[in-house]
Amino acid sequence: MTRSSRRIATGLVAATAALGGVLAAAAPAVASDAPPGSFEIDYDANGSSLIKKPNSTITLGPTVSKTYISDSGDATFTADLPLPPTKSTFKLLGFVPVSATVNFIQVGRLQGQISQEPPIRLTATARYTIRLTDVKAAGLPTFQGNTCQTVTPVTIPVATPNGQQFDLTTGGTLSGTYTIGPFANCGLTTGLINSVVPGPDNTLTFQLSNGRFVE
């Protein structure tokens, strides 16, 4: 990471040059995946999402967000945020229990912007294809295979909540609301899934913490 990159990072969190030196000294000795013209900060990430239509809350993470901040001074960034499979359970028609493994498959890197005036806030957009596997109804497998997924990727906008700020070293909260579109290739369960999962006003919250520079 160049000295100019350190100055940009410390400036974005309104830190002093001394803080930049401390952070650089603490950087782990691992190779960065940062694209040319950017530097990498990694965060521990944990979150959850409420799928509104079936009223099902799913866990997102734990994972690591690899964040690549442009050193051109425009305060833009990209990020890799892989999500491990998670479980969802809900009831069909109010009484038939349904369970599934939910897989968020990242489509391209997350694209974002860091505000250049305090309070520091992040805004970003992520895109994931949502794939459902191991779907069971009333405890019985539906044998829909591994092809059941949203027809188009789901776009998820997130931002630092109003009244809060983001710190490049300690992290912060990101939240957003998104719409899930229809599913396809789910075999005999396609109609079932499309009757209970797709819809607007799904909410998501992520907590990023333990930011560390990667050389």
Buried (B, 14 or more C-beta within 10 A) or exposed (E): BEEEBBBBBBBBBEBEEEBBEEBBEEBEEEEBEBEEEBBBBBBBBBBBBBBBBBEBEBBBBEBBBBBBBBBEEEBBBBBBBBBEEBEBEBEBEEEEEBBBBBBBBBEEBBBBBBBEEEEBBBBBBBBBBBBBBBBBBEEEEBEBEEEBBBEEBBBBBBBBBEEBBBBBBEBBBBBBBBEBBEBBEBBEBBEBBBEBBBBEEBBBBBBBBEBBBBE
